[in-house]
Amino acid sequence: MPKLDVVADLSSALQDAQTVVIVGRRADLVDGWPLTGLSAAVRDAAARLAADAKPAMGTSATTLLPLTDGGPRSLVLVALHDKISRHLSEVRALELHLALRSVARPDGGKVAMVVALREAGHALGAYAGISRAYPHYTRKTSQKPLLHPVYVHFVTAQGPVQDGLQAIRDAGAAVRLAQRLVDMPTAELDTVAFEAETRKAIDGLPHISTTSIIGDELLTKGLRGLHAVGRTAMAAPRLVICDYNPPTAVGDPIALIGKGLVYDTGGLFLKIVESRMLTMKCDMGGAAAVLGAFVTLVKSGIQRRIVMAIAMAENAIGPDAYRPDDIIEMHSGKTMEVNNTDAEGRICVADAASYIARTYRPKVVIDAATLTGAQLFATGKYHAAIVASDGELEATALAAGLASGDHCMPVLFSPELHTSEYKSTVADMRNSVADRTNAASSASGLWIYLHIDDLDLRWCHIDLAGPAYFDNRATGYGVALIDHMVRALQA
């Protein structure tokens, strides 16, 4: 797939470019300031297109230019809305992703992309959105690989964006890493391969120690829930822990927990409807987001201890599959009566959160999971659902969403109302709600918290089932959101 890079110098981006892509608010494009530095032919064509443009989410306009000496052959103009609603981000990562995924495919030569921003600080999130439009993974044999480079140049009314380019590059690369991992089928990314990919992603980064708890060793560590979910698969379940602990770290550790279900059949609650099981390779989207964010944070040299843990398992069926009515003692010490083997993600994440919280004593735990279909009913395809144990942490997540372009919305945190959904007559709790109409997305997130609620910590759950994967493609959602959250907590 194409090389993607961000450059401060427009002339280097334009050199030998066969296609020019110009992106910005329609009003700014009509005003003309984003077109500075382009040839007269490109400026004139862009001005005509902008005057007639009617922005709509995921659309663009294209015109052909006559080939001149060293000039481009085609122009793609993407006119963004001049105004957006308060629950969308000025960064425009989603608009950029939706518009660019169907245009400017670099099979016809080098692409130069000029992106007009209102603020230079929007560049990182915007580049993450652009990166989503150029995913890595493909197994098509009927098309030649798209190998020509795409160079992105950000500009504001005050001039080109020149600072922080390496951080912007790192964010885009992490998004594409997360996309590639989620797009890989389980035949290529079982738990063994996922651990190998995780270790490869952090290889060479400083101050990281990595440990793995695999297979029956999970039982000796009290991670009986994670073991139960993954024990019947061909590749053993595991908890992979990456501890970044720079010698000058300040403050208490921050824990990042990712749901890494490499495939979810539903277990003995088999997803028998065809559409329910298809795409379940995406059920490790939370883990991919956590890994991508962890890499960007470490590369930035952040001075905070960060412990990342990925609960990896395949919820398969077989002679040793865990069953409805089984009672499992979780790492927290609480007993769980299984009433739904397709509510497995929370079991894995709760065990991981409990183990990390009790071992490393962080003051903040952030987990990310493609946890529920109910999330889409609650907050839609493009906004993750946030469940947080305190208002300040919830506000941090919402602000990080707007700053990064990874949209999110809060849902209820109310243990008083929702804990009863898990009532069991024979154990401390069941693992699935009794009433799916009673804020199921909120209650499902709460289940994780119930396994760390006895500890002195702050907790935020990100249910990204919708935004992490749609139209049969991973988006890399969550990398920028978690990155921005941790940086805000560091400040």
Buried (B, 14 or more C-beta within 10 A) or exposed (E): BBEBBBBBEBEEBBEEBBBBBBBBBBBBBBBEEBBEBBBEBBBEBBBEBBEEBEBEEBBBBBEEBEEEEEBBBBBBBBBBBEEBEEBBBBBBBBBBBBBBBEBBBBEEBBBBBBBBBBEBBBBBBBBBBBBBBBBBBEEEEEEEEBEBBBBBBBBBEEEBBEEBBEBBBBBBBBBBBBBBBBBBEBEBBBBBBBBEBBBEBBEEEEBBEBEBBBBEBBBEBBBBBBBBBBBBBEBBBBBBBBBBBBEEBEEBBBBBBBBBBBBBBBBBBEBEEEEBBEBBBBBBBBBBBBBBBBBBBBBBEBEBBBBBBBBBBBBBBEEEBBEBEBEBBBBBEBBBBBBBBBBBBBBBBBBBBBBBBBBBBBBBBBBBBBBBBBBBEBBBEBBBBBBBBEEEBBBBBBBBBBBBBBBBBBBBBEBEBBBEBBEBEEBBBBBBBEEBEBBBBBBBBBBBBBBBBEBEBBBBBBBBBBBBBBEEBBBBBBBBBBBBBBBBBBE
